[in-house]
Amino acid sequence: MGQDEWDQRFALAEAQRAGLAQLQEACAAHSARLLTHAADRQAAARQVQQLRGSSKGSPQLSARRNLSLRNLARAASPAPLMGGGHAPHGPDRAVETTAQFLEWYGGVEARLAAEQDAESHAHAERLRAHTRACAEMRASVARAEARLDAVGAAYARVCAQTGGVRAACAELQTRRERLARADAEIGAQLCVYDELADIARLFSAPGDVCRDAGFLPALGRAERALEFLSRHADARDSELYAQRFAQCRTRALTLIKMHATHAFRRLGGDAARATQAAQVDVRFRAAAVGLRPLLRALCERRRSDDAAQVLGDVQHAYFQARRAWLRAHVPRALQAIAREHAGGGAADTLRDWCAFMMGACADEGRLHAEFFGGDGGDELRAHEDLAMELFHEQVRPQIIREADVGALAALSLTLLTYQRPAPADGAPADLDAFYAAADAVLSDVQQRLAFRAQEYVRTQIAGFRMGAADLDHAARWVRDGAPWEYPPVARTRWLAAQLSGCVDPEVLRGLAGEALAACKQSVVGQARALRDATADGEQLAHAFVTGALPQAEQAVADLLI
């Protein structure tokens, strides 16, 4: 069948021609890729023939020829119009037959295959370039590794060859450091001799050199020089230098003693004329700021005999200054407290006196620590004992003048509250003198209380005599059971209650026994008077004795349980 016969037999409808026209218009937008030249049409025709001839043996071309028309339309040139279209297929004619369309379609397919082959070849070339670059890099790495191995081997050979040199250098470095240390030690030792002139010049300077900031460091250097010279007694002129440094040290200790004693004498004179405790306290604390470094330096050196003697002289001057103040201040303060409680109980006065003396002892301990630091030791205890003697001199007359058993019992209870705490409670050592004085005053009060209690038993219990009113009350108590208590029984109960907790248990039992015996003797004696004063006296006296004696025994027994 020829082409004309085919066209006549399978003619295209108007709708099909219209679709092909729309397709041609859509492809016309890509004008740059149209096959408009005759050479392009001829090359496309040749490519189509080649593709048709090699399609059976090329799976790649078969796959390309199976691409969809959508991809061909997007990637290739637009198709020419058929049957009345106006787009030219060449310079002088348009596509009007199926052969022309196939020719056009073969050109598009060849162009697309050429582009894909070019892209594949470019990608393969890039892969080959990367492969060559990787091979070059691997070769460079191998050369670097070989170079490093060579360097390592050379380093190992150098280390093996220079091992002896390094060991010798290390030994030389060690010797150098040892010699440097020896040089420093020798230089430091030689400095000891050079410091003598500066130290002697400072300690011999006019004025109060103790205020100089370099005074105590110079004293320390002098003592270190003495220690060094004692260790090197066989050195040249060591004995001469030791004597001179010892003189410098003695001079320094003497200067400290003179400076401190002068300051304490001035403080003592000011305190003796002062009337306000706050002013004196401020002056002493202000003086402690400047004296503290010097006095604590003495305390650190108290193991040597000369420093211990200087420290003792300085402490003596300090305590003299404090006593000058306390001798005037303590009696004045105690008398002021007594005036505040004038007309009141003696127990209140004693309580405030004890509180004042406890605070005074604590203040003395703190002030001594500000000057000398640490524990005051026996010297501080002796000083506080003298202060507590002033307290005892004020309290003892009050105790001797007091005759009331109740007041003495109250004084005893007050002093018992100021007894020394148990060791586990950790009582301050500064209050040892106060607790000792409080114990001594408590002993005086208890002795006085026992004496006045015995006097009370003798006069108020054993010496009791019933008058007419007492006889009448006793008779009505026996006959009618009227409420009444025999006065010696009541006084025995009151005395036992006052003594309970104020004296030792042994003393309490002894005094209670004396009071009970006196009360029984009084009951029996007054029963005779009751018998003689009434008509039925014998029966009445017997009932009185049998009723009063159990009361007296019960009054004492309740407190002794």
SVG drawing of the C-alpha trace seen along z (x, -y; Angstrom):
<svg xmlns="http://www.w3.org/2000/svg" viewBox="-16 -61 104 68">
<polyline fill="none" stroke="black" stroke-width="0.4" points="0.0,0.0 1.5,-3.4 1.5,-6.5 -1.2,-8.2 -3.5,-5.1 -2.8,-5.1 -3.7,-8.8 -6.9,-8.3 -7.9,-5.2 -7.0,-6.5 -7.7,-10.2 -7.6,-12.3 -10.8,-13.8 -11.2,-17.5 -11.0,-17.0 -7.7,-15.1 -6.3,-17.8 -7.3,-20.4 -5.5,-18.4 -2.4,-18.2 -2.6,-22.0 -2.8,-22.6 0.2,-20.3 2.2,-22.3 1.2,-25.6 2.4,-24.3 5.7,-23.2 6.2,-26.5 7.1,-28.1 10.5,-26.3 11.6,-28.0 15.3,-27.6 15.1,-23.9 13.1,-23.7 14.5,-21.8 14.2,-24.6 17.3,-24.1 17.7,-21.6 21.0,-20.3 19.3,-19.6 16.5,-17.7 19.0,-15.7 21.0,-14.8 17.9,-13.9 16.9,-11.6 20.3,-9.9 20.0,-9.4 16.6,-7.9 17.8,-5.5 20.8,-4.6 18.5,-4.1 16.1,-2.0 19.0,0.2 20.5,0.7 17.4,0.8 17.3,4.6 20.9,4.9 20.8,1.9 18.7,2.4 19.7,-1.1 18.2,-2.6 15.1,-0.4 14.7,-1.8 15.1,-5.3 12.5,-4.8 10.1,-3.7 10.0,-7.1 6.6,-8.7 5.5,-11.4 5.2,-13.8 9.0,-13.6 9.7,-14.0 7.5,-17.0 9.1,-18.6 12.7,-17.9 12.5,-18.1 11.4,-20.6 7.7,-21.2 6.0,-19.1 5.0,-20.6 1.4,-21.1 -0.4,-18.6 -3.1,-19.1 -3.5,-22.8 -1.0,-23.9 1.1,-26.9 4.3,-25.9 7.0,-24.9 8.8,-21.6 11.6,-23.1 12.1,-26.2 9.5,-25.3 7.0,-22.7 5.1,-21.5 4.3,-18.0 1.3,-16.7 1.9,-12.9 2.6,-10.1 6.1,-9.7 6.9,-13.3 5.7,-13.0 7.8,-9.8 10.8,-11.6 10.3,-14.5 9.7,-12.1 12.9,-10.2 14.9,-13.4 13.5,-14.3 14.3,-10.9 17.9,-11.0 18.4,-14.5 17.2,-13.3 19.4,-10.1 22.4,-12.3 21.8,-14.6 21.5,-11.6 24.7,-10.1 26.5,-13.3 25.3,-13.6 26.3,-10.0 29.8,-10.6 30.2,-13.7 29.2,-11.9 31.6,-9.0 34.4,-11.6 33.7,-13.1 33.9,-9.7 37.2,-9.0 38.5,-12.4 37.5,-11.7 39.0,-8.2 42.3,-9.7 42.2,-12.3 41.5,-9.5 44.4,-7.5 46.7,-10.5 45.6,-11.1 46.2,-7.6 49.6,-7.8 50.4,-11.0 49.2,-9.3 51.4,-6.3 54.4,-8.7 53.6,-10.6 53.5,-7.3 56.7,-6.2 58.3,-9.6 57.0,-9.3 58.3,-5.8 61.7,-7.1 61.6,-10.0 60.6,-7.6 63.5,-5.3 65.9,-8.3 64.6,-9.5 65.1,-6.1 68.6,-6.0 69.3,-9.5 67.9,-8.5 70.0,-5.4 73.1,-7.4 72.4,-10.3 71.2,-8.3 74.6,-8.6 74.7,-12.3 71.2,-12.8 72.1,-10.8 75.2,-12.9 73.2,-16.1 70.7,-15.0 73.4,-14.2 75.0,-17.6 71.6,-19.3 71.2,-17.5 74.6,-18.6 73.9,-22.2 70.7,-22.3 72.5,-20.9 75.2,-23.5 72.6,-26.2 70.9,-25.1 74.2,-25.0 75.0,-28.5 71.6,-29.8 72.2,-28.2 75.7,-29.6 74.3,-33.0 71.6,-32.8 74.1,-31.8 76.4,-34.7 73.5,-37.1 73.3,-36.3 76.6,-38.1 75.5,-41.0 72.3,-41.6 74.1,-42.3 74.8,-46.0 71.2,-46.7 69.7,-45.0 72.1,-46.7 71.4,-50.1 67.7,-49.6 67.7,-48.5 70.1,-51.4 68.0,-54.1 66.6,-56.9 63.0,-57.1 60.4,-54.4 61.6,-51.9 59.1,-49.3 56.6,-51.1 58.7,-50.6 57.2,-48.1 60.6,-46.3 61.2,-45.8 59.7,-42.4 61.1,-41.1 64.5,-42.2 64.1,-40.4 63.2,-37.2 66.2,-37.6 68.5,-38.0 67.1,-34.8 67.5,-32.9 71.1,-34.1 71.7,-32.8 70.3,-29.4 72.5,-29.3 75.6,-30.3 74.9,-27.6 74.8,-25.0 78.0,-26.3 80.0,-27.0 83.2,-25.9 83.0,-28.6 85.3,-31.6 84.3,-34.4 81.1,-32.5 81.4,-33.1 81.9,-36.9 78.9,-37.2 76.8,-35.1 77.6,-37.5 76.7,-40.5 73.4,-38.9 72.6,-37.9 73.1,-41.5 70.8,-42.7 68.1,-40.2 68.5,-41.3 68.2,-44.9 65.0,-44.1 63.4,-42.3 64.3,-45.2 62.8,-47.7 59.6,-45.7 59.5,-45.6 60.1,-49.4 57.5,-50.2 54.8,-47.9 55.4,-48.9 55.3,-52.6 52.0,-52.1 50.5,-50.1 51.5,-52.7 49.9,-55.4 46.7,-53.3 46.7,-52.6 47.0,-56.2 44.1,-57.1 42.0,-54.3 42.5,-55.3 41.1,-58.8 38.3,-57.6 34.7,-57.0 33.1,-55.4 33.8,-51.8 33.1,-52.3 35.8,-54.9 38.4,-52.7 37.5,-49.7 37.8,-51.8 41.2,-53.0 42.6,-49.6 41.2,-48.1 42.7,-50.9 46.1,-50.3 45.8,-46.6 45.8,-47.3 49.4,-48.6 50.8,-46.3 49.3,-43.0 52.0,-42.1 54.8,-42.9 53.2,-41.0 52.3,-38.0 55.9,-37.9 57.0,-37.6 54.5,-34.8 55.8,-32.9 59.3,-33.1 58.4,-32.3 60.4,-29.0 63.6,-31.0 64.5,-32.3 65.2,-35.9 61.9,-36.2 59.9,-34.5 61.4,-37.0 60.5,-40.0 57.0,-38.6 56.5,-38.2 57.5,-41.8 55.1,-43.0 52.2,-41.0 52.9,-42.3 52.7,-45.9 49.4,-45.0 47.8,-43.5 48.9,-46.4 47.1,-48.7 44.0,-46.6 44.0,-46.4 44.3,-50.1 41.0,-50.3 39.3,-47.4 40.1,-48.5 38.1,-51.7 35.5,-50.3 34.3,-47.1 33.4,-48.5 31.7,-51.5 29.7,-49.3 28.7,-46.9 27.6,-49.8 25.5,-51.2 23.8,-47.8 23.1,-47.7 21.5,-51.2 19.3,-50.1 17.9,-47.2 17.7,-49.3 14.7,-48.1 14.5,-44.9 15.7,-41.4 19.3,-40.5 19.0,-37.7 18.2,-40.1 21.3,-42.2 23.5,-39.1 22.2,-37.9 23.0,-41.2 26.4,-41.2 27.2,-37.8 26.1,-38.7 28.3,-41.8 31.4,-39.9 30.8,-37.1 30.8,-39.7 33.8,-41.4 35.8,-38.1 34.8,-37.4 35.8,-40.9 39.2,-40.5 39.7,-37.2 38.7,-38.7 40.9,-41.8 43.9,-39.7 43.4,-37.6 43.3,-40.8 46.7,-41.8 48.5,-38.5 46.4,-35.9 45.5,-32.4 44.9,-31.3 46.0,-33.6 47.2,-30.8 48.1,-31.1 48.9,-34.8 45.3,-35.7 43.8,-33.4 45.8,-35.2 44.6,-38.6 41.0,-37.5 41.3,-36.1 42.4,-39.5 39.3,-41.0 37.1,-38.4 38.5,-39.3 37.0,-42.7 33.7,-41.0 34.1,-38.8 34.9,-41.8 31.6,-43.3 29.5,-40.2 30.9,-38.8 29.6,-41.7 26.2,-41.3 26.2,-37.6 27.4,-38.2 24.7,-40.9 21.9,-38.7 20.1,-36.8 16.9,-35.8 16.8,-32.1 14.6,-32.7 16.9,-35.4 19.9,-33.2 18.1,-30.3 17.3,-32.7 21.0,-33.7 22.0,-30.1 19.6,-29.3 20.9,-32.3 24.5,-31.1 23.7,-27.6 22.6,-28.9 26.1,-30.1 27.9,-26.9 30.5,-25.6 29.0,-23.7 29.9,-20.1 33.0,-19.6 30.9,-18.3 29.2,-21.7 32.5,-23.4 32.7,-26.2 35.1,-29.0 38.5,-29.0 38.1,-32.8 35.4,-32.1 37.4,-29.8 38.1,-32.5 34.4,-33.6 33.2,-30.0 35.8,-29.5 34.7,-32.8 31.1,-31.8 31.7,-28.5 33.5,-30.2 30.7,-32.6 28.2,-29.8 30.1,-27.9 29.9,-31.0 26.2,-31.4 25.5,-27.8 27.5,-27.9 25.7,-31.0 22.3,-29.4 23.1,-26.3 24.1,-28.5 20.9,-30.6 18.8,-27.5 20.2,-26.0 19.5,-29.3 15.9,-29.2 15.4,-25.7 16.7,-26.7 14.6,-29.9 11.5,-29.4 10.9,-25.6 12.5,-24.4 11.9,-27.6 8.3,-28.0 5.8,-28.5 2.0,-28.3 0.1,-31.3 -3.6,-31.3 -4.8,-31.7 -2.6,-28.8 -3.9,-26.6 -7.5,-27.4 -6.8,-26.6 -5.1,-23.3 -8.1,-22.3 -10.6,-23.0 -8.4,-21.2 -8.4,-18.1 -12.0,-18.2 -13.8,-19.5 -11.4,-18.9 -11.2,-22.7 -8.6,-23.6 -5.4,-24.4 -1.7,-23.4 0.8,-23.5 3.2,-26.4 6.5,-24.4 5.1,-21.9 4.4,-24.6 7.8,-26.2 9.5,-22.8 7.7,-22.3 8.7,-25.9 12.3,-25.4 12.6,-22.1 11.1,-23.7 13.5,-26.6 16.6,-24.3 15.5,-21.9 17.7,-22.4 19.8,-25.1 22.3,-22.9 23.9,-19.6 21.7,-16.5 23.7,-15.5 23.4,-18.9 19.7,-19.0 19.1,-15.7 21.0,-16.8 19.2,-20.1 15.8,-18.4 16.6,-15.9 17.4,-18.7 14.2,-20.5 12.1,-17.4 13.7,-16.5 13.2,-20.0 9.6,-19.9 8.9,-16.6 10.5,-18.0 8.3,-21.1 5.1,-19.0 5.8,-16.9 6.7,-19.9 3.7,-21.9 1.5,-18.9 2.3,-19.1 1.3,-22.8 -2.0,-21.8 -2.6,-19.1 -2.1,-21.6 -4.3,-24.2 -7.5,-22.2 -9.8,-20.0 -9.5,-17.0 -5.8,-17.7 -4.5,-14.2 -6.7,-13.0 -6.4,-16.2 -2.6,-16.2 -2.4,-12.6 -4.6,-13.3 -2.6,-16.5 0.7,-14.5 -0.7,-11.7 -2.1,-14.2 0.9,-16.7 3.8,-14.2 2.7,-12.5 2.2,-15.9 5.7,-16.9 7.2,-13.7 5.1,-13.9 6.2,-17.5 9.9,-16.5 9.4,-13.1 7.8,-14.7 10.9,-16.8 13.4,-14.1 12.0,-11.5"/>
</svg>
